[in-house]
Amino acid sequence: MSAPIEIMGVVNVTPDSFSDGGEWFERDDAIAHGRRLIAEGAAIIDVGGESTRPYAEPVPADEELRRTIPVVRALAGGPATVSIDTTKLEVAEAALDAGAGYVNDISAFRHSPEMAGLVADRRVRCCLMHMLGDPQTMQDDPRYDDVVDDVKAFLEERVSFAVREGVPEDKIDIDPGIGFGKSVEHNLELLRRLDELTTLGFRIVIGVSRKSFIGRLAGVEEPRDRVPGTIAANVLALERGARVFRVHDVAEARQALQVAAATLAL
């Protein structure tokens, strides 16, 4: 039986995220937005306090804690799992203390290797993502021998590290990192050959929502107007094996994926 499909709704508690920077920066607005995404069908709510858009400036841990922890605490304990989107050990630990049950680390435990032990001790799920460099450098002429083979080898190595640190394999998801150190052609190749990553045996998380490669392909400048392209990419990713979809527009993504899953008999 195929793994169930889950929608991961995005709550950016930031002033500078590429798609909705500042819109949910106020605590009460972020909490209300998270609750709305849950009502629309999000199984996971991904709360982040540091923008990871290209060339974004790092955020100190104390500020990231101030932004995220009240939101995590308010959303925890409901029908959706709360995820903390962070690379920092102290932020992840505080979020888990506040009720989060998932750690989404774009650095795949490279920024804070001790985070693997934390995830293992708390027995929570995690997502390990591929990124070339860091947000400040990742789009500076990214190159690969073969983007799919290189991403697959990276994820395999990071999974091995996590397992050695005690994280159970059934608590690990993997993310190819669409847009994180990739050209438009790299992103398309990863989506085209996404099924090659399923051979690693882990749930695949896909995050294409409103991203710039969609805008470049479709000639759409405003991120909010990239929802149709996001849906197209998600449906194709579903057919190729993705099962968790990180999106800003939960209701639209859920409807499209329900229809696609029924058509594919998943």
Protein Blocks (a to p, Z undefined) as FASTA:
>chain_A
ZZddddddddddbfkbfklgojlmpmklmmmmmmmmmmnopabdcddfbdfbehiacddf
klmmmmmmmmmmmmgoiabdcddddfbfklmmmmmmnopabdcdfklomlmmmlmmmmmm
nopacdddddehifklmmgopadfblmlmmmmmmmmmmmmmmmnopafklcccdehgoia
pafklmmmmmmmmmmmmmnopacdddfehpaklmmmnopablmlmmmmmmmmmmmmmmno
pabdcdfblmlmmmmmmmmmmmnoZZ
